[in-house]
Amino acid sequence: MKRRLGVAALLVALAACTAEQPAPPKFEDTDPCTLLASGDAGSLTGTSKGTRACDFTFDSLTVRLVLRTEKFADASQKLLSGGGYGAVVNDHPMTRRCTDASGTVTCEGLVEARDGQLIELTVVQRSNDSNMVGQTTQGLAAKALERLPVTS
């Protein structure tokens, strides 16, 4: 009798271990405001959430992050044709383009998180160094990729 109870307890324990765990959030359900945080580009002083987008205000720059579902090659073509160039962030392809207008640099970046899943960043900072703002854009893309939930 004791052996039957032991086997039954073991089966119950195994069933509990194999019970379905909640699925991680899908890309479409990811809150874009969770992908950047204070310290990524200075102190975070505010966020504003939109549909599939989040605006971040840091000490010296602003960032708009948008989650898109589109083919990377198609989406990056606009940046490339406007003078952008390719990069790689944590083994993910990225395209970015930076423009300087009256001491304000705007960098647009697009990184492929997974096939058909894109993170778009627009970084605006008062600066005359478009390369430095471009590097900041790539760094923020890396942070967003690290925090993106693992989904299918």
Order of alpha helices (4+ residues) and beta strands (2+ residues): alpha-beta-beta-beta-alpha-beta-beta-beta-beta-alpha
